[in-house]
């Protein structure tokens, strides 16, 4: 892969659970973990289903980044003020060089 292919800036966010001081309830919040260069590929396929009389549309994207062992499927991606839930992580070409992050655009 060429370094010039990595032309978008993304932020990987990790979920943190805190306890609300006013209600005592557990609250999930997101904190920025790393901002990295990525290659973005929009999938040509998607899915549309009807769930509880609501139409749901899923748009899938693939982000390729340099290898980072701390990235998990529990994380999410922030790009252009949009959030993407990471669905799957795959190594590209082995040897811990690159990761392909299959992500779903959240609405």
N, C-alpha and C positions, 0 to 999 in steps of 0.2 A: 504494500500500500504506500502511496505517496503521501508525504506530509501535507501537501496542498489539498488532499481530499478531506481533511479535517477542517471544515470551514464554518462550523456553527459552534457557538458557545452554549453549553448546558450546565445546569447546576444539579447535582445529585443531592437529594434531601433524605434525611433519616428521621424516622418517627421517634418521638420521645413521649413517654407517659408521665404526666405530672398530676398532682392532687390539687384541686381548686381550694384556695384558702377560704372562700366564702361558702361553698356548698359541700366540700369534702369529697366531691365526685372526681373520678379519674377522668382526665382530659388528655386527648391525644393532640400533640402539636408537632410541627415539622421544623427541623433546623437544617441549615445548609451544611453539608459535609464537604463537598468539593466542587469547584468550578473547573470544567475541563473542555478541551476542544473535542469535537465529535464530527462524525460523518453521519448525515441523516438520510434515510431512505424511506419514502412513504410506500407502504404496501399498496398494491393495486387491488387487493381484495379486502373486503370487510364483511360485516354481517349485520343483518337487521332482523330483529325478532320482536314479537309482541309479548310483553310480560305484564300481567295484571292490567290488561286493556291499555297499556302504554307501549308505544313503539320505541325500541331502543336500537340505536345505531352504534356500532363499534368500529372505530378507525384504528388500525394497527400501524405502527411505525417501527423501524429498526434503527437504532443508534449504535454506531461502532466507536468505541473509545479505546485508549491504551489500557492495558491490563491494570486492574486494581482489585486486590483480593478482598477488600472490605465491602465491595458493592454486593448487595443481596437482592433477592426478589421482594423483600419487604420494603425496599426503598422506592422513591419516585424521582421523576425527572422534571425540572422546571426549564422550559424553553419558550421564548417569546410570550411570556405571561400565560402560558398554557401548562397544565400539569399532565403527566403521563405516568400511569402505574406500570411498573416493571412486571412483566408476566414471566419472562424466561431469560436466562443468561447463558450464552454459549461462547466457548473459546474459539477464536479464529486462528487457524494454522498452528495451534498448540504452542508449547514453549512459553506460555504466559506473556504473549505479545499484545493481543487485542481481545476485547470482549464485544460481542454483539448483544445488545439489550433489546429484546422484543418488548415493546411497550404499547399500552392502550391509552388513547386520548380520553381524559375524563371530562365529563360535561358539567 
